[in-house]
Amino acid sequence: MTLSRKRKSDVLMLYENGVEVNGSLVKLPLKGKAIVIGDLHGRVKVLEEILKKTNFEERIKNGENLYLIFLGDYGDRPEREEDSSLEVLKKVAVLKATHPQNVILLKGNHEHVVNGKISIQPHNLPSELEKTFGSEWEKHYDKIKEVFKNLPLAVKTGNGIILMHGGPATSVKNWNDYENPSEETILQTVWNEHDKNSDGFKKSYRGEGVYQVGEKATRDFLKKLDLKAMIVGHNHKNESFWNAAFSVNSNDINGSTPSWLEINLEKKINGKPEEVIKRHFIGEESEAGEKPVGKEEPVFNIQTFIINGASKIPQREHVLTWKKLIEGVTLGRFSHTIPNLPVTGEGVEDHFKVGNISRNQVELKLENGLLSIEHKASTTPTVVLLKKGPDIKLEKNGVNKCFVNLSNLKGLILGEGKNTVKVDFNTPSEKKEEDAALDFKSVAETHKKLTKKPF
């Protein structure tokens, strides 16, 4: 790709509410609050749910100092009949037209236009346009691309937070690089992403000129621009990177739970950024999330089975309480071959926190009413089995964390091969009536389908 400087920054635009727009950089004053929405990818129902739960338009009408910031990736990849890139774009456009001072639309990699083409190819927006507009679709596509080209790249808040789609760019030296971004800066800002296994800038699997950004590179970037934290989308995760970068994902692709962030723009950050950044999840007000915190009531009875050939070896049943889930519980896969005997040994009763399970571990922890499941240790996959929705595959170097509504969780499969472990989750009132042979067949088929490898 040939890199060139963009045109000089547009003349500074100053809105009545104190918002400044200078080229591709938007600056927010030290007042009010901001709602941040991550990648939507055509999930129009999620957008409607967030607008309903945040009561955005009503709060604006009541005179509240409130901003709605979209981090990009509005369309593409609808997988269900109710999804629509065009519907999301239409709703976002109406919001911007109705509240121009309060709605900010940033550019994502799905809005990155180079030489008249969107850089991610193929993408499904053209086919959706053709179905909707027939032979006239291309002129509508050209208009949409022209809008995409002029979307800003970043937002800077008065209390030291930067918001963008992807991650820090190697080419950024000062704020002028966001006001007048080069093509290199645009490319990296919408395509780079944070990676807990990196330190500096590491070449990314996403393509040439794009990087995975580690902790040192992130902290150096924040220090250089006198910032306290950054908020990004792009990676389909809802997590914190080193308490410095916070990713927000607003779709359920890859089994993620959609979320949004709310920022208190009036409070300066003196300690951790979490003082002013609060995360909300779709579904967090569910019955599971309303259970009393810190109590000893059982949430799950769990039992693990070491699958060895065509047999399954049960371990003793354990109880997970609310208190233990809030503190965090580690489950693991045993790395040695087990004969046809129940597993015993020091630490087994303590939810399998023993030395010989390091090859595959997951950590379970209750966060904001949802259960976070994080893959640990090796690159051997962990499969999260759900009663509702598609099963989720977690890997150290891929998607390694997800959030699950407790009522949707069925169990886990840890590892691959003949010593694969299945963990059953049952509510305390449930009785296990499945036949062991049928249960093993189901597990084996599911595992083979997800990993595409034989036992």
SULDA-V76981 format. One record per backbone hydrogen bond with DSSP energy under -0.5 kcal/mol. CO is the residue of the C=O (numbers start at 0). NH is the residue of the N-H. If there is no record, write none. Layout:
BEGIN
<<CO & NH> <CO & NH>>
END
This chain:
BEGIN
<<3 & 182> <12 & 14> <12 & 20> <14 & 17> <18 & 14> <19 & 26> <20 & 12> <20 & 22> <21 & 24> <23 & 152> <23 & 153> <24 & 21> <25 & 155> <26 & 19> <28 & 30> <28 & 157> <31 & 264> <31 & 265> <32 & 66> <33 & 262> <34 & 36> <34 & 68> <35 & 260> <36 & 70> <38 & 249> <39 & 42> <41 & 43> <41 & 83> <42 & 46> <43 & 47> <44 & 48> <45 & 49> <46 & 50> <47 & 51> <48 & 52> <49 & 53> <50 & 54> <50 & 55> <54 & 58> <55 & 59> <56 & 60> <57 & 61> <58 & 63> <59 & 62> <63 & 65> <64 & 32> <66 & 34> <66 & 68> <67 & 69> <67 & 103> <68 & 36> <69 & 105> <72 & 39> <72 & 40> <73 & 41> <79 & 82> <83 & 87> <84 & 88> <85 & 89> <86 & 90> <87 & 91> <88 & 92> <89 & 93> <90 & 94> <91 & 95> <92 & 96> <93 & 97> <94 & 98> <98 & 101> <98 & 102> <101 & 67> <103 & 69> <103 & 105> <104 & 151> <107 & 110> <108 & 111> <110 & 112> <111 & 113> <111 & 118> <113 & 116> <116 & 113> <118 & 120> <123 & 127> <124 & 128> <125 & 129> <126 & 130> <127 & 131> <128 & 132> <129 & 133> <132 & 135> <133 & 136> <135 & 138> <135 & 139> <136 & 140> <137 & 141> <138 & 142> <139 & 143> <140 & 144> <141 & 145> <142 & 146> <143 & 147> <144 & 148> <145 & 149> <146 & 149> <147 & 150> <151 & 106> <153 & 25> <154 & 162> <155 & 27> <156 & 159> <159 & 227> <159 & 228> <160 & 156> <161 & 230> <162 & 154> <164 & 232> <168 & 171> <170 & 172> <173 & 176> <174 & 177> <174 & 178> <175 & 179> <177 & 180> <178 & 23> <180 & 5> <181 & 185> <182 & 186> <183 & 187> <184 & 188> <185 & 189> <186 & 190> <187 & 166> <187 & 191> <188 & 165> <189 & 108> <192 & 212> <194 & 197> <197 & 214> <198 & 216> <199 & 201> <199 & 213> <201 & 211> <203 & 206> <206 & 209> <209 & 203> <210 & 192> <211 & 201> <211 & 213> <212 & 194> <213 & 217> <214 & 218> <215 & 219> <216 & 220> <217 & 221> <218 & 222> <219 & 223> <220 & 224> <221 & 226> <222 & 225> <228 & 161> <229 & 245> <230 & 163> <231 & 247> <232 & 234> <236 & 238> <238 & 246> <239 & 241> <240 & 243> <240 & 244> <242 & 272> <243 & 229> <244 & 240> <245 & 231> <246 & 238> <247 & 38> <248 & 258> <251 & 254> <252 & 255> <255 & 257> <257 & 281> <258 & 37> <259 & 279> <260 & 35> <261 & 277> <262 & 33> <262 & 264> <263 & 266> <265 & 267> <267 & 269> <271 & 274> <272 & 275> <272 & 276> <275 & 263> <275 & 277> <277 & 261> <279 & 259> <280 & 283> <282 & 285> <285 & 288> <285 & 289> <286 & 289> <287 & 290> <291 & 294> <294 & 322> <296 & 321> <299 & 301> <299 & 319> <300 & 425> <301 & 317> <302 & 423> <303 & 314> <304 & 306> <304 & 421> <305 & 307> <305 & 312> <306 & 308> <307 & 310> <310 & 307> <311 & 313> <312 & 305> <317 & 301> <318 & 320> <319 & 298> <319 & 299> <320 & 324> <321 & 325> <322 & 326> <323 & 327> <324 & 365> <328 & 363> <330 & 361> <338 & 340> <344 & 347> <346 & 349> <346 & 351> <346 & 352> <347 & 351> <348 & 350> <349 & 352> <351 & 353> <353 & 356> <354 & 357> <355 & 334> <356 & 332> <356 & 359> <358 & 377> <359 & 332> <360 & 375> <361 & 330> <362 & 373> <363 & 328> <364 & 366> <364 & 371> <366 & 369> <369 & 366> <369 & 371> <370 & 403> <371 & 364> <371 & 373> <372 & 401> <373 & 362> <375 & 360> <380 & 414> <381 & 383> <381 & 393> <382 & 384> <382 & 412> <383 & 391> <384 & 409> <384 & 410> <391 & 383> <391 & 393> <393 & 381> <394 & 397> <397 & 399> <398 & 394> <399 & 374> <401 & 372> <403 & 370> <404 & 407> <404 & 408> <405 & 408> <407 & 386> <407 & 387> <409 & 424> <410 & 384> <411 & 422> <412 & 382> <412 & 414> <413 & 420> <416 & 419> <419 & 306> <420 & 413> <421 & 304> <421 & 423> <422 & 411> <423 & 302> <423 & 425> <425 & 300> <426 & 429> <430 & 432> <434 & 438> <435 & 439> <436 & 440> <437 & 441> <438 & 442> <439 & 443> <440 & 444> <441 & 445> <442 & 446> <443 & 447> <444 & 448> <445 & 449> <446 & 450> <447 & 451>>
END
